[in-house]
Protein backbone atom coordinates (compact mmCIF):
# COMPACT_ATOMS: atom_id res chain seq x y z
CA UNK A 1 0.00 0.00 0.00
CA UNK A 2 1.24 3.48 -0.89
CA UNK A 3 1.86 5.97 1.91
CA UNK A 4 -0.38 9.03 1.56
CA UNK A 5 1.06 12.31 2.84
CA UNK A 6 -1.65 14.85 1.93
CA UNK A 7 1.23 17.14 0.98
CA UNK A 8 -0.71 19.66 -1.07
CA UNK A 9 -3.26 20.47 1.62
CA UNK A 10 -0.76 20.59 4.48
CA UNK A 11 1.61 22.82 2.48
CA UNK A 12 -1.30 25.14 1.71
CA UNK A 13 -2.19 25.33 5.42
CA UNK A 14 1.42 26.07 6.37
CA UNK A 15 1.84 28.68 3.63
CA UNK A 16 -1.30 30.46 4.79
CA UNK A 17 0.05 30.73 8.36
CA UNK A 18 3.59 31.69 7.30
CA UNK A 19 2.22 34.36 4.98
CA UNK A 20 0.42 35.99 7.90
CA UNK A 21 3.68 35.91 9.90
CA UNK A 22 5.43 38.24 7.47
CA UNK A 23 7.65 40.64 9.39
CA UNK A 24 7.89 38.46 12.49
CA UNK A 25 11.39 38.05 13.97
CA UNK A 26 13.32 34.92 14.93
CA UNK A 27 11.72 31.49 15.25
CA UNK A 28 8.26 33.08 15.19
CA UNK A 29 8.53 33.42 11.42
CA UNK A 30 9.76 29.97 10.34
CA UNK A 31 8.73 27.32 12.89
CA UNK A 32 5.16 26.18 12.43
CA UNK A 33 4.17 25.74 16.08
CA UNK A 34 5.64 29.04 17.23
CA UNK A 35 4.37 30.82 14.12
CA UNK A 36 0.80 29.61 14.54
CA UNK A 37 0.77 30.75 18.18
CA UNK A 38 2.21 34.14 17.26
CA UNK A 39 -0.23 34.61 14.38
CA UNK A 40 -3.23 33.73 16.54
CA UNK A 41 -2.10 36.22 19.17
CA UNK A 42 -1.45 38.90 16.57
CA UNK A 43 -4.88 38.39 15.01
CA UNK A 44 -6.54 38.69 18.42
CA UNK A 45 -4.73 41.96 19.06
CA UNK A 46 -5.61 43.12 15.56
CA UNK A 47 -9.32 42.57 16.20
CA UNK A 48 -9.14 44.26 19.59
CA UNK A 49 -7.19 47.26 18.35
CA UNK A 50 -9.60 47.91 15.49
CA UNK A 51 -12.21 48.52 18.18
CA UNK A 52 -9.79 50.64 20.26
CA UNK A 53 -9.00 52.82 17.22
CA UNK A 54 -12.60 53.98 17.06
CA UNK A 55 -12.50 54.97 20.74
CA UNK A 56 -9.17 56.73 20.38
CA UNK A 57 -10.26 58.81 17.41
CA UNK A 58 -13.53 59.81 19.06
CA UNK A 59 -11.66 61.00 22.16
CA UNK A 60 -9.19 62.90 19.97
CA UNK A 61 -12.07 64.66 18.19
CA UNK A 62 -13.67 65.53 21.53
CA UNK A 63 -10.42 67.07 22.83
CA UNK A 64 -9.99 69.14 19.66
CA UNK A 65 -13.59 70.38 19.76
CA UNK A 66 -13.35 71.17 23.47
CA UNK A 67 -10.23 73.30 23.01
CA UNK A 68 -11.76 75.18 20.07
CA UNK A 69 -14.98 75.68 22.04
CA UNK A 70 -13.05 77.18 24.98
CA UNK A 71 -11.34 79.59 22.56
CA UNK A 72 -14.81 80.70 21.43
CA UNK A 73 -16.00 81.17 25.02
CA UNK A 74 -18.26 78.15 25.45
CA UNK A 75 -17.70 74.80 27.13
CA UNK A 76 -17.75 71.55 25.16
CA UNK A 77 -20.88 70.21 26.83
CA UNK A 78 -22.77 73.47 26.25
CA UNK A 79 -21.62 73.51 22.62
CA UNK A 80 -22.95 70.00 22.01
CA UNK A 81 -26.17 70.78 23.89
CA UNK A 82 -26.68 73.98 21.91
CA UNK A 83 -26.09 72.20 18.60
CA UNK A 84 -28.64 69.54 19.54
CA UNK A 85 -31.19 72.23 20.50
CA UNK A 86 -30.51 74.03 17.21
CA UNK A 87 -31.02 70.65 15.46
CA UNK A 88 -27.62 70.98 13.84
CA UNK A 89 -26.49 67.59 12.54
CA UNK A 90 -22.71 68.10 12.58
CA UNK A 91 -20.89 65.17 14.16
CA UNK A 92 -17.76 65.36 16.29
CA UNK A 93 -15.48 64.34 13.44
CA UNK A 94 -16.67 67.24 11.29
CA UNK A 95 -16.49 69.65 14.23
CA UNK A 96 -12.89 68.60 14.93
CA UNK A 97 -11.98 69.08 11.28
CA UNK A 98 -13.54 72.55 11.31
CA UNK A 99 -11.73 73.41 14.54
CA UNK A 100 -8.34 72.50 13.06
CA UNK A 101 -8.69 73.59 9.43
CA UNK A 102 -11.30 76.38 9.46
CA UNK A 103 -11.52 78.20 12.81
CA UNK A 104 -13.71 80.94 11.32
CA UNK A 105 -16.42 78.43 10.38
CA UNK A 106 -16.12 76.77 13.78
CA UNK A 107 -16.71 80.09 15.52
CA UNK A 108 -19.89 80.52 13.44
CA UNK A 109 -21.05 77.05 14.52
CA UNK A 110 -20.27 77.98 18.13
CA UNK A 111 -22.35 81.14 17.64
CA UNK A 112 -25.29 79.03 16.45
CA UNK A 113 -24.95 76.84 19.57
CA UNK A 114 -24.82 79.92 21.84
CA UNK A 115 -27.93 81.36 20.17
CA UNK A 116 -29.83 78.11 20.63
CA UNK A 117 -28.97 78.06 24.32
CA UNK A 118 -30.09 81.63 24.96
Biotite code that builds the C-alpha atoms (Angstrom):
import biotite.structure as struc

atoms = struc.array([
    struc.Atom([0.000, 0.000, 0.000], chain_id="A", res_id=1, res_name="UNK", atom_name="CA", element="C"),
    struc.Atom([1.239, 3.484, -0.894], chain_id="A", res_id=2, res_name="UNK", atom_name="CA", element="C"),
    struc.Atom([1.857, 5.965, 1.915], chain_id="A", res_id=3, res_name="UNK", atom_name="CA", element="C"),
    struc.Atom([-0.385, 9.026, 1.562], chain_id="A", res_id=4, res_name="UNK", atom_name="CA", element="C"),
    struc.Atom([1.057, 12.313, 2.836], chain_id="A", res_id=5, res_name="UNK", atom_name="CA", element="C"),
    struc.Atom([-1.653, 14.848, 1.929], chain_id="A", res_id=6, res_name="UNK", atom_name="CA", element="C"),
    struc.Atom([1.231, 17.143, 0.980], chain_id="A", res_id=7, res_name="UNK", atom_name="CA", element="C"),
    struc.Atom([-0.708, 19.665, -1.074], chain_id="A", res_id=8, res_name="UNK", atom_name="CA", element="C"),
    struc.Atom([-3.256, 20.468, 1.622], chain_id="A", res_id=9, res_name="UNK", atom_name="CA", element="C"),
    struc.Atom([-0.760, 20.586, 4.480], chain_id="A", res_id=10, res_name="UNK", atom_name="CA", element="C"),
    struc.Atom([1.606, 22.818, 2.476], chain_id="A", res_id=11, res_name="UNK", atom_name="CA", element="C"),
    struc.Atom([-1.297, 25.141, 1.709], chain_id="A", res_id=12, res_name="UNK", atom_name="CA", element="C"),
    struc.Atom([-2.187, 25.329, 5.415], chain_id="A", res_id=13, res_name="UNK", atom_name="CA", element="C"),
    struc.Atom([1.415, 26.067, 6.369], chain_id="A", res_id=14, res_name="UNK", atom_name="CA", element="C"),
    struc.Atom([1.843, 28.681, 3.633], chain_id="A", res_id=15, res_name="UNK", atom_name="CA", element="C"),
    struc.Atom([-1.299, 30.460, 4.794], chain_id="A", res_id=16, res_name="UNK", atom_name="CA", element="C"),
    struc.Atom([0.049, 30.728, 8.357], chain_id="A", res_id=17, res_name="UNK", atom_name="CA", element="C"),
    struc.Atom([3.591, 31.687, 7.300], chain_id="A", res_id=18, res_name="UNK", atom_name="CA", element="C"),
    struc.Atom([2.220, 34.356, 4.981], chain_id="A", res_id=19, res_name="UNK", atom_name="CA", element="C"),
    struc.Atom([0.421, 35.991, 7.902], chain_id="A", res_id=20, res_name="UNK", atom_name="CA", element="C"),
    struc.Atom([3.676, 35.909, 9.901], chain_id="A", res_id=21, res_name="UNK", atom_name="CA", element="C"),
    struc.Atom([5.428, 38.243, 7.466], chain_id="A", res_id=22, res_name="UNK", atom_name="CA", element="C"),
    struc.Atom([7.650, 40.636, 9.387], chain_id="A", res_id=23, res_name="UNK", atom_name="CA", element="C"),
    struc.Atom([7.891, 38.464, 12.490], chain_id="A", res_id=24, res_name="UNK", atom_name="CA", element="C"),
    struc.Atom([11.385, 38.047, 13.967], chain_id="A", res_id=25, res_name="UNK", atom_name="CA", element="C"),
    struc.Atom([13.318, 34.924, 14.935], chain_id="A", res_id=26, res_name="UNK", atom_name="CA", element="C"),
    struc.Atom([11.720, 31.494, 15.245], chain_id="A", res_id=27, res_name="UNK", atom_name="CA", element="C"),
    struc.Atom([8.256, 33.075, 15.191], chain_id="A", res_id=28, res_name="UNK", atom_name="CA", element="C"),
    struc.Atom([8.533, 33.419, 11.419], chain_id="A", res_id=29, res_name="UNK", atom_name="CA", element="C"),
    struc.Atom([9.756, 29.973, 10.338], chain_id="A", res_id=30, res_name="UNK", atom_name="CA", element="C"),
    struc.Atom([8.728, 27.318, 12.887], chain_id="A", res_id=31, res_name="UNK", atom_name="CA", element="C"),
    struc.Atom([5.161, 26.176, 12.434], chain_id="A", res_id=32, res_name="UNK", atom_name="CA", element="C"),
    struc.Atom([4.168, 25.739, 16.076], chain_id="A", res_id=33, res_name="UNK", atom_name="CA", element="C"),
    struc.Atom([5.641, 29.039, 17.229], chain_id="A", res_id=34, res_name="UNK", atom_name="CA", element="C"),
    struc.Atom([4.368, 30.816, 14.122], chain_id="A", res_id=35, res_name="UNK", atom_name="CA", element="C"),
    struc.Atom([0.798, 29.613, 14.545], chain_id="A", res_id=36, res_name="UNK", atom_name="CA", element="C"),
    struc.Atom([0.766, 30.750, 18.184], chain_id="A", res_id=37, res_name="UNK", atom_name="CA", element="C"),
    struc.Atom([2.212, 34.144, 17.262], chain_id="A", res_id=38, res_name="UNK", atom_name="CA", element="C"),
    struc.Atom([-0.229, 34.613, 14.380], chain_id="A", res_id=39, res_name="UNK", atom_name="CA", element="C"),
    struc.Atom([-3.229, 33.729, 16.543], chain_id="A", res_id=40, res_name="UNK", atom_name="CA", element="C"),
    struc.Atom([-2.098, 36.221, 19.171], chain_id="A", res_id=41, res_name="UNK", atom_name="CA", element="C"),
    struc.Atom([-1.451, 38.897, 16.565], chain_id="A", res_id=42, res_name="UNK", atom_name="CA", element="C"),
    struc.Atom([-4.879, 38.393, 15.015], chain_id="A", res_id=43, res_name="UNK", atom_name="CA", element="C"),
    struc.Atom([-6.537, 38.686, 18.421], chain_id="A", res_id=44, res_name="UNK", atom_name="CA", element="C"),
    struc.Atom([-4.728, 41.965, 19.065], chain_id="A", res_id=45, res_name="UNK", atom_name="CA", element="C"),
    struc.Atom([-5.612, 43.125, 15.563], chain_id="A", res_id=46, res_name="UNK", atom_name="CA", element="C"),
    struc.Atom([-9.325, 42.575, 16.205], chain_id="A", res_id=47, res_name="UNK", atom_name="CA", element="C"),
    struc.Atom([-9.144, 44.263, 19.593], chain_id="A", res_id=48, res_name="UNK", atom_name="CA", element="C"),
    struc.Atom([-7.193, 47.260, 18.351], chain_id="A", res_id=49, res_name="UNK", atom_name="CA", element="C"),
    struc.Atom([-9.595, 47.914, 15.494], chain_id="A", res_id=50, res_name="UNK", atom_name="CA", element="C"),
    struc.Atom([-12.210, 48.524, 18.182], chain_id="A", res_id=51, res_name="UNK", atom_name="CA", element="C"),
    struc.Atom([-9.789, 50.645, 20.261], chain_id="A", res_id=52, res_name="UNK", atom_name="CA", element="C"),
    struc.Atom([-8.995, 52.824, 17.223], chain_id="A", res_id=53, res_name="UNK", atom_name="CA", element="C"),
    struc.Atom([-12.605, 53.982, 17.058], chain_id="A", res_id=54, res_name="UNK", atom_name="CA", element="C"),
    struc.Atom([-12.498, 54.967, 20.735], chain_id="A", res_id=55, res_name="UNK", atom_name="CA", element="C"),
    struc.Atom([-9.170, 56.734, 20.380], chain_id="A", res_id=56, res_name="UNK", atom_name="CA", element="C"),
    struc.Atom([-10.264, 58.809, 17.410], chain_id="A", res_id=57, res_name="UNK", atom_name="CA", element="C"),
    struc.Atom([-13.529, 59.809, 19.060], chain_id="A", res_id=58, res_name="UNK", atom_name="CA", element="C"),
    struc.Atom([-11.663, 61.004, 22.160], chain_id="A", res_id=59, res_name="UNK", atom_name="CA", element="C"),
    struc.Atom([-9.187, 62.905, 19.967], chain_id="A", res_id=60, res_name="UNK", atom_name="CA", element="C"),
    struc.Atom([-12.069, 64.661, 18.194], chain_id="A", res_id=61, res_name="UNK", atom_name="CA", element="C"),
    struc.Atom([-13.668, 65.535, 21.525], chain_id="A", res_id=62, res_name="UNK", atom_name="CA", element="C"),
    struc.Atom([-10.418, 67.065, 22.825], chain_id="A", res_id=63, res_name="UNK", atom_name="CA", element="C"),
    struc.Atom([-9.987, 69.141, 19.662], chain_id="A", res_id=64, res_name="UNK", atom_name="CA", element="C"),
    struc.Atom([-13.588, 70.385, 19.757], chain_id="A", res_id=65, res_name="UNK", atom_name="CA", element="C"),
    struc.Atom([-13.350, 71.168, 23.474], chain_id="A", res_id=66, res_name="UNK", atom_name="CA", element="C"),
    struc.Atom([-10.232, 73.305, 23.006], chain_id="A", res_id=67, res_name="UNK", atom_name="CA", element="C"),
    struc.Atom([-11.760, 75.176, 20.072], chain_id="A", res_id=68, res_name="UNK", atom_name="CA", element="C"),
    struc.Atom([-14.985, 75.682, 22.037], chain_id="A", res_id=69, res_name="UNK", atom_name="CA", element="C"),
    struc.Atom([-13.055, 77.176, 24.975], chain_id="A", res_id=70, res_name="UNK", atom_name="CA", element="C"),
    struc.Atom([-11.337, 79.586, 22.561], chain_id="A", res_id=71, res_name="UNK", atom_name="CA", element="C"),
    struc.Atom([-14.811, 80.699, 21.430], chain_id="A", res_id=72, res_name="UNK", atom_name="CA", element="C"),
    struc.Atom([-16.003, 81.174, 25.016], chain_id="A", res_id=73, res_name="UNK", atom_name="CA", element="C"),
    struc.Atom([-18.256, 78.151, 25.451], chain_id="A", res_id=74, res_name="UNK", atom_name="CA", element="C"),
    struc.Atom([-17.698, 74.798, 27.131], chain_id="A", res_id=75, res_name="UNK", atom_name="CA", element="C"),
    struc.Atom([-17.747, 71.549, 25.160], chain_id="A", res_id=76, res_name="UNK", atom_name="CA", element="C"),
    struc.Atom([-20.882, 70.211, 26.831], chain_id="A", res_id=77, res_name="UNK", atom_name="CA", element="C"),
    struc.Atom([-22.769, 73.472, 26.254], chain_id="A", res_id=78, res_name="UNK", atom_name="CA", element="C"),
    struc.Atom([-21.617, 73.511, 22.623], chain_id="A", res_id=79, res_name="UNK", atom_name="CA", element="C"),
    struc.Atom([-22.949, 69.999, 22.008], chain_id="A", res_id=80, res_name="UNK", atom_name="CA", element="C"),
    struc.Atom([-26.172, 70.784, 23.885], chain_id="A", res_id=81, res_name="UNK", atom_name="CA", element="C"),
    struc.Atom([-26.681, 73.985, 21.907], chain_id="A", res_id=82, res_name="UNK", atom_name="CA", element="C"),
    struc.Atom([-26.092, 72.204, 18.597], chain_id="A", res_id=83, res_name="UNK", atom_name="CA", element="C"),
    struc.Atom([-28.638, 69.543, 19.545], chain_id="A", res_id=84, res_name="UNK", atom_name="CA", element="C"),
    struc.Atom([-31.187, 72.230, 20.500], chain_id="A", res_id=85, res_name="UNK", atom_name="CA", element="C"),
    struc.Atom([-30.514, 74.029, 17.215], chain_id="A", res_id=86, res_name="UNK", atom_name="CA", element="C"),
    struc.Atom([-31.021, 70.647, 15.464], chain_id="A", res_id=87, res_name="UNK", atom_name="CA", element="C"),
    struc.Atom([-27.621, 70.977, 13.840], chain_id="A", res_id=88, res_name="UNK", atom_name="CA", element="C"),
    struc.Atom([-26.489, 67.585, 12.537], chain_id="A", res_id=89, res_name="UNK", atom_name="CA", element="C"),
    struc.Atom([-22.711, 68.103, 12.583], chain_id="A", res_id=90, res_name="UNK", atom_name="CA", element="C"),
    struc.Atom([-20.888, 65.174, 14.156], chain_id="A", res_id=91, res_name="UNK", atom_name="CA", element="C"),
    struc.Atom([-17.760, 65.355, 16.289], chain_id="A", res_id=92, res_name="UNK", atom_name="CA", element="C"),
    struc.Atom([-15.478, 64.338, 13.438], chain_id="A", res_id=93, res_name="UNK", atom_name="CA", element="C"),
    struc.Atom([-16.675, 67.242, 11.290], chain_id="A", res_id=94, res_name="UNK", atom_name="CA", element="C"),
    struc.Atom([-16.490, 69.650, 14.228], chain_id="A", res_id=95, res_name="UNK", atom_name="CA", element="C"),
    struc.Atom([-12.895, 68.599, 14.935], chain_id="A", res_id=96, res_name="UNK", atom_name="CA", element="C"),
    struc.Atom([-11.981, 69.079, 11.277], chain_id="A", res_id=97, res_name="UNK", atom_name="CA", element="C"),
    struc.Atom([-13.541, 72.550, 11.312], chain_id="A", res_id=98, res_name="UNK", atom_name="CA", element="C"),
    struc.Atom([-11.731, 73.405, 14.542], chain_id="A", res_id=99, res_name="UNK", atom_name="CA", element="C"),
    struc.Atom([-8.342, 72.495, 13.061], chain_id="A", res_id=100, res_name="UNK", atom_name="CA", element="C"),
    struc.Atom([-8.691, 73.592, 9.427], chain_id="A", res_id=101, res_name="UNK", atom_name="CA", element="C"),
    struc.Atom([-11.297, 76.378, 9.457], chain_id="A", res_id=102, res_name="UNK", atom_name="CA", element="C"),
    struc.Atom([-11.516, 78.201, 12.814], chain_id="A", res_id=103, res_name="UNK", atom_name="CA", element="C"),
    struc.Atom([-13.713, 80.936, 11.315], chain_id="A", res_id=104, res_name="UNK", atom_name="CA", element="C"),
    struc.Atom([-16.419, 78.427, 10.376], chain_id="A", res_id=105, res_name="UNK", atom_name="CA", element="C"),
    struc.Atom([-16.117, 76.769, 13.777], chain_id="A", res_id=106, res_name="UNK", atom_name="CA", element="C"),
    struc.Atom([-16.711, 80.092, 15.516], chain_id="A", res_id=107, res_name="UNK", atom_name="CA", element="C"),
    struc.Atom([-19.894, 80.516, 13.444], chain_id="A", res_id=108, res_name="UNK", atom_name="CA", element="C"),
    struc.Atom([-21.046, 77.055, 14.518], chain_id="A", res_id=109, res_name="UNK", atom_name="CA", element="C"),
    struc.Atom([-20.272, 77.983, 18.130], chain_id="A", res_id=110, res_name="UNK", atom_name="CA", element="C"),
    struc.Atom([-22.350, 81.142, 17.642], chain_id="A", res_id=111, res_name="UNK", atom_name="CA", element="C"),
    struc.Atom([-25.287, 79.031, 16.451], chain_id="A", res_id=112, res_name="UNK", atom_name="CA", element="C"),
    struc.Atom([-24.952, 76.840, 19.568], chain_id="A", res_id=113, res_name="UNK", atom_name="CA", element="C"),
    struc.Atom([-24.820, 79.924, 21.844], chain_id="A", res_id=114, res_name="UNK", atom_name="CA", element="C"),
    struc.Atom([-27.931, 81.365, 20.170], chain_id="A", res_id=115, res_name="UNK", atom_name="CA", element="C"),
    struc.Atom([-29.831, 78.107, 20.633], chain_id="A", res_id=116, res_name="UNK", atom_name="CA", element="C"),
    struc.Atom([-28.971, 78.059, 24.324], chain_id="A", res_id=117, res_name="UNK", atom_name="CA", element="C"),
    struc.Atom([-30.092, 81.632, 24.956], chain_id="A", res_id=118, res_name="UNK", atom_name="CA", element="C"),
])
